[in-house]
Amino acid sequence: MAIDPNLMKDLERRRKEVFAGGGEDKMQKRAEKGLMSARARLEVLF
């Protein structure tokens, strides 16, 4: 049984959104407020 290509496309889209911290627009709003993402905070610590 093969995996539906549409499901794979949806999974890839979701992964990109997660790795982008919820999406570019959300990251932009956080930056405007002076907030750092978790990844950015970790980079500062280490």
Phi and psi restraints in degrees (value plus and minus 20) as a CYANA .aco file:
   2 ALA   PHI    -106.5   -66.5
   2 ALA   PSI     134.4   174.4
   3 ILE   PHI    -103.8   -63.8
   3 ILE   PSI     115.7   155.7
   4 ASP   PHI     -81.7   -41.7
   4 ASP   PSI     105.6   145.6
   5 PRO   PHI     -78.2   -38.2
   5 PRO   PSI     -52.1   -12.1
   6 ASN   PHI     -85.8   -45.8
   6 ASN   PSI     -56.7   -16.7
   7 LEU   PHI     -86.8   -46.8
   7 LEU   PSI     -58.4   -18.4
   8 MET   PHI     -86.1   -46.1
   8 MET   PSI     -59.9   -19.9
   9 LYS   PHI     -83.9   -43.9
   9 LYS   PSI     -61.7   -21.7
  10 ASP   PHI     -84.9   -44.9
  10 ASP   PSI     -61.4   -21.4
  11 LEU   PHI     -81.5   -41.5
  11 LEU   PSI     -65.0   -25.0
  12 GLU   PHI     -82.9   -42.9
  12 GLU   PSI     -60.9   -20.9
  13 ARG   PHI     -82.4   -42.4
  13 ARG   PSI     -64.1   -24.1
  14 ARG   PHI     -85.3   -45.3
  14 ARG   PSI     -61.0   -21.0
  15 ARG   PHI     -81.3   -41.3
  15 ARG   PSI     -62.9   -22.9
  16 LYS   PHI     -82.2   -42.2
  16 LYS   PSI     -60.9   -20.9
  17 GLU   PHI     -85.5   -45.5
  17 GLU   PSI     -61.7   -21.7
  18 VAL   PHI     -84.6   -44.6
  18 VAL   PSI     -65.8   -25.8
  19 PHE   PHI     -88.1   -48.1
  19 PHE   PSI     -40.4    -0.4
  20 ALA   PHI    -107.3   -67.3
  20 ALA   PSI     -14.3    25.7
  21 GLY   PHI      56.3    96.3
  21 GLY   PSI       9.7    49.7
  22 GLY   PHI      82.0   122.0
  22 GLY   PSI     -25.8    14.2
  23 GLY   PHI     101.1   141.1
  23 GLY   PSI     134.6   174.6
  24 GLU   PHI     -81.4   -41.4
  24 GLU   PSI     -59.0   -19.0
  25 ASP   PHI     -85.5   -45.5
  25 ASP   PSI     -57.9   -17.9
  26 LYS   PHI     -88.6   -48.6
  26 LYS   PSI     -59.4   -19.4
  27 MET   PHI     -85.2   -45.2
  27 MET   PSI     -56.9   -16.9
  28 GLN   PHI     -83.2   -43.2
  28 GLN   PSI     -64.9   -24.9
  29 LYS   PHI     -83.7   -43.7
  29 LYS   PSI     -59.9   -19.9
  30 ARG   PHI     -84.4   -44.4
  30 ARG   PSI     -61.7   -21.7
  31 ALA   PHI     -84.1   -44.1
  31 ALA   PSI     -58.4   -18.4
  32 GLU   PHI     -83.5   -43.5
  32 GLU   PSI     -51.4   -11.4
  33 LYS   PHI    -103.7   -63.7
  33 LYS   PSI     -25.0    15.0
  34 GLY   PHI      64.6   104.6
  34 GLY   PSI      -3.8    36.2
  35 LEU   PHI    -115.2   -75.2
  35 LEU   PSI     127.0   167.0
  36 MET   PHI    -125.2   -85.2
  36 MET   PSI     130.6   170.6
  37 SER   PHI     -94.4   -54.4
  37 SER   PSI     144.4   184.4
  38 ALA   PHI     -80.2   -40.2
  38 ALA   PSI     -59.6   -19.6
  39 ARG   PHI     -84.2   -44.2
  39 ARG   PSI     -61.5   -21.5
  40 ALA   PHI     -85.9   -45.9
  40 ALA   PSI     -60.2   -20.2
  41 ARG   PHI     -83.0   -43.0
  41 ARG   PSI     -60.4   -20.4
  42 LEU   PHI     -85.5   -45.5
  42 LEU   PSI     -58.4   -18.4
  43 GLU   PHI     -81.8   -41.8
  43 GLU   PSI     -57.5   -17.5
  44 VAL   PHI     -87.4   -47.4
  44 VAL   PSI     -60.1   -20.1
  45 LEU   PHI     -89.4   -49.4
  45 LEU   PSI     -57.6   -17.6
